[in-house]
Amino acid sequence: MQTQPAISKKIKNLENYYGKQLFIRSSTGMELTLDGQKIYLEAQKIIDQFEKLRNNIIEDNNINMKNLKIGTLDSISSYMYPSFFAISISNFKKINITNKIFDLIVPFNNKKLDAILMDTAFKKEILGKFEEIKLFEEPYCLVFSSKNPDIARIKENSISANNIKKLNIIMYPKYCPIHKRIVQIYNELNITAPKIIEVDYSESTISIVSRSNYVTILPKSLAVNKVTLAPTKLAMKQLDNTFRRKVSLFARDNRVLNYVYNSLY
C-alpha cells in the first residue's frame, strides 16, 4: 500500500508531465479539474482495451483441437492435407469427413460444426456471417482410358466445355461437389450441361472408365492419384481455365479460423 506522500509525488509527476493541473486541492479533499477528468476518461479507455486484449489472449489459448468440431470434403482431407488429418483425426472433438457438400453446410449452418473445408463456389449456401481463408486452387481434369478413341479426336491442348459435351461422362451423383460444380460452371456459361451417368462408388467409376469409352472429371490432385495407380490403363488431360476448383476454410469465429489454418500449415 502506498503512503500519501508517495501518491502526492506521483500526482505531481503526472501534472508536470502533462503541464496541466489535474486536481483541485481544498480542506475537504481533492477533485479532478476538467483536464484531469479528460485524462481520467482516456486512461480508462486504455485500461479497458488492455483488459480486452488480455481476455482475448486467454480465450485464444483456450482454443484447441479437443474443443473444436471440424468438417471437410474427402477429396480435401485425402489428397491435399492427408498428413494433417492422419495426425489430428483423434484429436478434434469431432471430425466429419464426407463427399456430400450438404453434410458440411447444413451442420455448419446449425452451428454443429465450428469450421469446414470445402469448395469456395458453394459459400453462398452458408447462412449468416462467416469468416473465410482461401486455401488453394487447382484445375479439373478429364480421366479416361488410355485406349479411348474419343479423346484422340480432340486436338486442343486442354478440354473445353463443348469438347466435354461430345464425350460419354460418368460421375458421382449430384450430391457430389465435383458433379455439382461442373453443372454450376455450365450454368454460368449459359450452356446446357452434358448428360452424366451417375454411379455412387468411386472405384466402380474408375473401373468402368478404364475399360470403356466413358470418361470422368476429377480435381487434378485426385486425378493424378488415380492415374498414377494405373498408368498403363488410365490417362488424364486438363480442362480449360473455365474449369478450376477453389477451396476455402470457413468458420464463424476469426480466432477459430486462424487456429485451424495455422494447424493445417
Secondary structure, DSSP 4 states (H G I P E B T S, - for coil): ---HHHHHHHHHHHHHHHTS--EEEETTEEEE-HHHHHHHHHHHHHHHHHHHHHHHHHHHHH--GGG-EEEEEHHHHHHTSHHHHHHHTTTSSEEEEES-THHHHHHHHTTS-SEEEEEGGGGGG--S--EEEEEEEEEEEEEEETT-HHHHT--SSSB-HHHHHTSEEEE--TTSHHHHHHHHHHHHTT-PPPPEEE-S-HHHHHHHHHTSSEEEEEEHHHHHHHHHHSTTTEEEEEB-TTSEEEEEEEESSHHHHHHHHHHH-
